[in-house]
Amino acid sequence: MSSKFTTWISRGLLVVGALGFMDATYLTLKHYAGEVVGCTITQGCEIVTTSVYSQFYGIPVALFGALYYLTIVVLMIAYFDRKNEVLLRIGAWLTFTGLVASLYFVGVQAFILHAWCQYCIGSAISSSVLFLLGITYLLKQKSTS
């Protein structure tokens, strides 16, 4: 596979993963600080981030998101260091997990809570872009093998 293509995909995964990590980490820190998350663009951040859907067995779902994004970032850094495409492939496959989680949480906001959290939407956008990058890589890889 072309070196330019894999470099472009892996850099995209790294940058978007880092943005998602910052977003999810912000929500996680706010949760553990006991602070209310306010919205500046949408209305409903407090409703969403304090709902029963914002935790899983007492752990904020934002922490799971932060760990997901961190995993993508670490895989891409390791890929750059070792140039082992298995690492890139693992990262690409992991993006399916982020997409499924994002679809679920967007559905919760839209159909159950009727409230929108801009940070959660930012995470959903990050997960969707990661998925698009990941599926692009996997489809290109399949077509060249």
MODELLER restraints for C-alpha pairs under 7 A, 6 or more apart:
rsr = mdl.restraints
at = mdl.atoms
rsr.add(forms.Gaussian(group=physical.xy_distance, feature=features.Distance(at['CA:1:A'], at['CA:141:A']), mean=6.83, stdev=0.5))
rsr.add(forms.Gaussian(group=physical.xy_distance, feature=features.Distance(at['CA:1:A'], at['CA:144:A']), mean=6.83, stdev=0.5))
rsr.add(forms.Gaussian(group=physical.xy_distance, feature=features.Distance(at['CA:9:A'], at['CA:133:A']), mean=6.07, stdev=0.5))
rsr.add(forms.Gaussian(group=physical.xy_distance, feature=features.Distance(at['CA:9:A'], at['CA:137:A']), mean=6.82, stdev=0.5))
rsr.add(forms.Gaussian(group=physical.xy_distance, feature=features.Distance(at['CA:10:A'], at['CA:76:A']), mean=6.08, stdev=0.5))
rsr.add(forms.Gaussian(group=physical.xy_distance, feature=features.Distance(at['CA:10:A'], at['CA:88:A']), mean=6.82, stdev=0.5))
rsr.add(forms.Gaussian(group=physical.xy_distance, feature=features.Distance(at['CA:13:A'], at['CA:130:A']), mean=5.93, stdev=0.5))
rsr.add(forms.Gaussian(group=physical.xy_distance, feature=features.Distance(at['CA:13:A'], at['CA:133:A']), mean=6.85, stdev=0.5))
rsr.add(forms.Gaussian(group=physical.xy_distance, feature=features.Distance(at['CA:14:A'], at['CA:72:A']), mean=6.93, stdev=0.5))
rsr.add(forms.Gaussian(group=physical.xy_distance, feature=features.Distance(at['CA:14:A'], at['CA:73:A']), mean=5.11, stdev=0.5))
rsr.add(forms.Gaussian(group=physical.xy_distance, feature=features.Distance(at['CA:14:A'], at['CA:76:A']), mean=5.75, stdev=0.5))
rsr.add(forms.Gaussian(group=physical.xy_distance, feature=features.Distance(at['CA:16:A'], at['CA:126:A']), mean=6.01, stdev=0.5))
rsr.add(forms.Gaussian(group=physical.xy_distance, feature=features.Distance(at['CA:16:A'], at['CA:130:A']), mean=6.68, stdev=0.5))
rsr.add(forms.Gaussian(group=physical.xy_distance, feature=features.Distance(at['CA:17:A'], at['CA:69:A']), mean=5.02, stdev=0.5))
rsr.add(forms.Gaussian(group=physical.xy_distance, feature=features.Distance(at['CA:17:A'], at['CA:70:A']), mean=6.97, stdev=0.5))
rsr.add(forms.Gaussian(group=physical.xy_distance, feature=features.Distance(at['CA:17:A'], at['CA:72:A']), mean=5.96, stdev=0.5))
rsr.add(forms.Gaussian(group=physical.xy_distance, feature=features.Distance(at['CA:17:A'], at['CA:73:A']), mean=5.61, stdev=0.5))
rsr.add(forms.Gaussian(group=physical.xy_distance, feature=features.Distance(at['CA:18:A'], at['CA:69:A']), mean=6.76, stdev=0.5))
rsr.add(forms.Gaussian(group=physical.xy_distance, feature=features.Distance(at['CA:18:A'], at['CA:73:A']), mean=6.27, stdev=0.5))
rsr.add(forms.Gaussian(group=physical.xy_distance, feature=features.Distance(at['CA:20:A'], at['CA:69:A']), mean=5.95, stdev=0.5))
rsr.add(forms.Gaussian(group=physical.xy_distance, feature=features.Distance(at['CA:20:A'], at['CA:123:A']), mean=5.64, stdev=0.5))
rsr.add(forms.Gaussian(group=physical.xy_distance, feature=features.Distance(at['CA:20:A'], at['CA:126:A']), mean=5.64, stdev=0.5))
rsr.add(forms.Gaussian(group=physical.xy_distance, feature=features.Distance(at['CA:21:A'], at['CA:66:A']), mean=4.90, stdev=0.5))
rsr.add(forms.Gaussian(group=physical.xy_distance, feature=features.Distance(at['CA:21:A'], at['CA:69:A']), mean=4.99, stdev=0.5))
rsr.add(forms.Gaussian(group=physical.xy_distance, feature=features.Distance(at['CA:21:A'], at['CA:70:A']), mean=6.01, stdev=0.5))
rsr.add(forms.Gaussian(group=physical.xy_distance, feature=features.Distance(at['CA:23:A'], at['CA:119:A']), mean=6.44, stdev=0.5))
rsr.add(forms.Gaussian(group=physical.xy_distance, feature=features.Distance(at['CA:23:A'], at['CA:123:A']), mean=6.67, stdev=0.5))
rsr.add(forms.Gaussian(group=physical.xy_distance, feature=features.Distance(at['CA:24:A'], at['CA:62:A']), mean=5.07, stdev=0.5))
rsr.add(forms.Gaussian(group=physical.xy_distance, feature=features.Distance(at['CA:24:A'], at['CA:63:A']), mean=6.66, stdev=0.5))
rsr.add(forms.Gaussian(group=physical.xy_distance, feature=features.Distance(at['CA:24:A'], at['CA:65:A']), mean=5.79, stdev=0.5))
rsr.add(forms.Gaussian(group=physical.xy_distance, feature=features.Distance(at['CA:24:A'], at['CA:66:A']), mean=4.89, stdev=0.5))
rsr.add(forms.Gaussian(group=physical.xy_distance, feature=features.Distance(at['CA:25:A'], at['CA:62:A']), mean=6.95, stdev=0.5))
rsr.add(forms.Gaussian(group=physical.xy_distance, feature=features.Distance(at['CA:25:A'], at['CA:63:A']), mean=6.79, stdev=0.5))
rsr.add(forms.Gaussian(group=physical.xy_distance, feature=features.Distance(at['CA:25:A'], at['CA:66:A']), mean=5.50, stdev=0.5))
rsr.add(forms.Gaussian(group=physical.xy_distance, feature=features.Distance(at['CA:27:A'], at['CA:62:A']), mean=5.99, stdev=0.5))
rsr.add(forms.Gaussian(group=physical.xy_distance, feature=features.Distance(at['CA:28:A'], at['CA:60:A']), mean=6.61, stdev=0.5))
rsr.add(forms.Gaussian(group=physical.xy_distance, feature=features.Distance(at['CA:28:A'], at['CA:62:A']), mean=5.35, stdev=0.5))
rsr.add(forms.Gaussian(group=physical.xy_distance, feature=features.Distance(at['CA:28:A'], at['CA:63:A']), mean=5.47, stdev=0.5))
rsr.add(forms.Gaussian(group=physical.xy_distance, feature=features.Distance(at['CA:30:A'], at['CA:36:A']), mean=6.92, stdev=0.5))
rsr.add(forms.Gaussian(group=physical.xy_distance, feature=features.Distance(at['CA:30:A'], at['CA:37:A']), mean=6.79, stdev=0.5))
rsr.add(forms.Gaussian(group=physical.xy_distance, feature=features.Distance(at['CA:36:A'], at['CA:46:A']), mean=6.12, stdev=0.5))
rsr.add(forms.Gaussian(group=physical.xy_distance, feature=features.Distance(at['CA:37:A'], at['CA:45:A']), mean=5.96, stdev=0.5))
rsr.add(forms.Gaussian(group=physical.xy_distance, feature=features.Distance(at['CA:37:A'], at['CA:46:A']), mean=5.62, stdev=0.5))
rsr.add(forms.Gaussian(group=physical.xy_distance, feature=features.Distance(at['CA:38:A'], at['CA:45:A']), mean=5.76, stdev=0.5))
rsr.add(forms.Gaussian(group=physical.xy_distance, feature=features.Distance(at['CA:38:A'], at['CA:46:A']), mean=6.25, stdev=0.5))
rsr.add(forms.Gaussian(group=physical.xy_distance, feature=features.Distance(at['CA:39:A'], at['CA:45:A']), mean=5.51, stdev=0.5))
rsr.add(forms.Gaussian(group=physical.xy_distance, feature=features.Distance(at['CA:39:A'], at['CA:117:A']), mean=6.92, stdev=0.5))
rsr.add(forms.Gaussian(group=physical.xy_distance, feature=features.Distance(at['CA:39:A'], at['CA:118:A']), mean=6.59, stdev=0.5))
rsr.add(forms.Gaussian(group=physical.xy_distance, feature=features.Distance(at['CA:41:A'], at['CA:118:A']), mean=6.58, stdev=0.5))
rsr.add(forms.Gaussian(group=physical.xy_distance, feature=features.Distance(at['CA:42:A'], at['CA:116:A']), mean=6.24, stdev=0.5))
rsr.add(forms.Gaussian(group=physical.xy_distance, feature=features.Distance(at['CA:42:A'], at['CA:117:A']), mean=6.40, stdev=0.5))
rsr.add(forms.Gaussian(group=physical.xy_distance, feature=features.Distance(at['CA:42:A'], at['CA:118:A']), mean=5.79, stdev=0.5))
rsr.add(forms.Gaussian(group=physical.xy_distance, feature=features.Distance(at['CA:43:A'], at['CA:115:A']), mean=6.72, stdev=0.5))
rsr.add(forms.Gaussian(group=physical.xy_distance, feature=features.Distance(at['CA:43:A'], at['CA:116:A']), mean=6.05, stdev=0.5))
rsr.add(forms.Gaussian(group=physical.xy_distance, feature=features.Distance(at['CA:43:A'], at['CA:117:A']), mean=6.86, stdev=0.5))
rsr.add(forms.Gaussian(group=physical.xy_distance, feature=features.Distance(at['CA:44:A'], at['CA:115:A']), mean=4.65, stdev=0.5))
rsr.add(forms.Gaussian(group=physical.xy_distance, feature=features.Distance(at['CA:44:A'], at['CA:116:A']), mean=4.93, stdev=0.5))
rsr.add(forms.Gaussian(group=physical.xy_distance, feature=features.Distance(at['CA:44:A'], at['CA:117:A']), mean=5.56, stdev=0.5))
rsr.add(forms.Gaussian(group=physical.xy_distance, feature=features.Distance(at['CA:45:A'], at['CA:116:A']), mean=6.13, stdev=0.5))
rsr.add(forms.Gaussian(group=physical.xy_distance, feature=features.Distance(at['CA:45:A'], at['CA:117:A']), mean=4.08, stdev=0.5))
rsr.add(forms.Gaussian(group=physical.xy_distance, feature=features.Distance(at['CA:45:A'], at['CA:118:A']), mean=6.81, stdev=0.5))
rsr.add(forms.Gaussian(group=physical.xy_distance, feature=features.Distance(at['CA:47:A'], at['CA:115:A']), mean=6.66, stdev=0.5))
rsr.add(forms.Gaussian(group=physical.xy_distance, feature=features.Distance(at['CA:48:A'], at['CA:54:A']), mean=6.80, stdev=0.5))
rsr.add(forms.Gaussian(group=physical.xy_distance, feature=features.Distance(at['CA:48:A'], at['CA:109:A']), mean=6.94, stdev=0.5))
rsr.add(forms.Gaussian(group=physical.xy_distance, feature=features.Distance(at['CA:48:A'], at['CA:115:A']), mean=6.48, stdev=0.5))
rsr.add(forms.Gaussian(group=physical.xy_distance, feature=features.Distance(at['CA:48:A'], at['CA:116:A']), mean=6.77, stdev=0.5))
rsr.add(forms.Gaussian(group=physical.xy_distance, feature=features.Distance(at['CA:48:A'], at['CA:117:A']), mean=6.17, stdev=0.5))
rsr.add(forms.Gaussian(group=physical.xy_distance, feature=features.Distance(at['CA:54:A'], at['CA:60:A']), mean=5.74, stdev=0.5))
rsr.add(forms.Gaussian(group=physical.xy_distance, feature=features.Distance(at['CA:54:A'], at['CA:61:A']), mean=5.61, stdev=0.5))
rsr.add(forms.Gaussian(group=physical.xy_distance, feature=features.Distance(at['CA:55:A'], at['CA:61:A']), mean=5.19, stdev=0.5))
rsr.add(forms.Gaussian(group=physical.xy_distance, feature=features.Distance(at['CA:72:A'], at['CA:91:A']), mean=5.60, stdev=0.5))
rsr.add(forms.Gaussian(group=physical.xy_distance, feature=features.Distance(at['CA:75:A'], at['CA:87:A']), mean=5.78, stdev=0.5))
rsr.add(forms.Gaussian(group=physical.xy_distance, feature=features.Distance(at['CA:75:A'], at['CA:88:A']), mean=6.86, stdev=0.5))
rsr.add(forms.Gaussian(group=physical.xy_distance, feature=features.Distance(at['CA:75:A'], at['CA:91:A']), mean=6.28, stdev=0.5))
rsr.add(forms.Gaussian(group=physical.xy_distance, feature=features.Distance(at['CA:76:A'], at['CA:88:A']), mean=6.49, stdev=0.5))
rsr.add(forms.Gaussian(group=physical.xy_distance, feature=features.Distance(at['CA:79:A'], at['CA:85:A']), mean=6.77, stdev=0.5))
rsr.add(forms.Gaussian(group=physical.xy_distance, feature=features.Distance(at['CA:79:A'], at['CA:87:A']), mean=5.57, stdev=0.5))
rsr.add(forms.Gaussian(group=physical.xy_distance, feature=features.Distance(at['CA:79:A'], at['CA:88:A']), mean=6.17, stdev=0.5))
rsr.add(forms.Gaussian(group=physical.xy_distance, feature=features.Distance(at['CA:92:A'], at['CA:134:A']), mean=3.94, stdev=0.5))
rsr.add(forms.Gaussian(group=physical.xy_distance, feature=features.Distance(at['CA:92:A'], at['CA:135:A']), mean=6.67, stdev=0.5))
rsr.add(forms.Gaussian(group=physical.xy_distance, feature=features.Distance(at['CA:92:A'], at['CA:138:A']), mean=6.90, stdev=0.5))
rsr.add(forms.Gaussian(group=physical.xy_distance, feature=features.Distance(at['CA:93:A'], at['CA:134:A']), mean=6.63, stdev=0.5))
rsr.add(forms.Gaussian(group=physical.xy_distance, feature=features.Distance(at['CA:95:A'], at['CA:127:A']), mean=6.94, stdev=0.5))
rsr.add(forms.Gaussian(group=physical.xy_distance, feature=features.Distance(at['CA:95:A'], at['CA:130:A']), mean=5.89, stdev=0.5))
rsr.add(forms.Gaussian(group=physical.xy_distance, feature=features.Distance(at['CA:95:A'], at['CA:131:A']), mean=4.75, stdev=0.5))
rsr.add(forms.Gaussian(group=physical.xy_distance, feature=features.Distance(at['CA:95:A'], at['CA:134:A']), mean=6.18, stdev=0.5))
rsr.add(forms.Gaussian(group=physical.xy_distance, feature=features.Distance(at['CA:96:A'], at['CA:131:A']), mean=6.09, stdev=0.5))
rsr.add(forms.Gaussian(group=physical.xy_distance, feature=features.Distance(at['CA:98:A'], at['CA:127:A']), mean=5.29, stdev=0.5))
rsr.add(forms.Gaussian(group=physical.xy_distance, feature=features.Distance(at['CA:99:A'], at['CA:127:A']), mean=5.47, stdev=0.5))
rsr.add(forms.Gaussian(group=physical.xy_distance, feature=features.Distance(at['CA:99:A'], at['CA:128:A']), mean=5.74, stdev=0.5))
rsr.add(forms.Gaussian(group=physical.xy_distance, feature=features.Distance(at['CA:99:A'], at['CA:131:A']), mean=6.30, stdev=0.5))
rsr.add(forms.Gaussian(group=physical.xy_distance, feature=features.Distance(at['CA:102:A'], at['CA:124:A']), mean=4.97, stdev=0.5))
rsr.add(forms.Gaussian(group=physical.xy_distance, feature=features.Distance(at['CA:102:A'], at['CA:127:A']), mean=6.73, stdev=0.5))
rsr.add(forms.Gaussian(group=physical.xy_distance, feature=features.Distance(at['CA:109:A'], at['CA:115:A']), mean=5.41, stdev=0.5))
rsr.add(forms.Gaussian(group=physical.xy_distance, feature=features.Distance(at['CA:109:A'], at['CA:116:A']), mean=5.76, stdev=0.5))
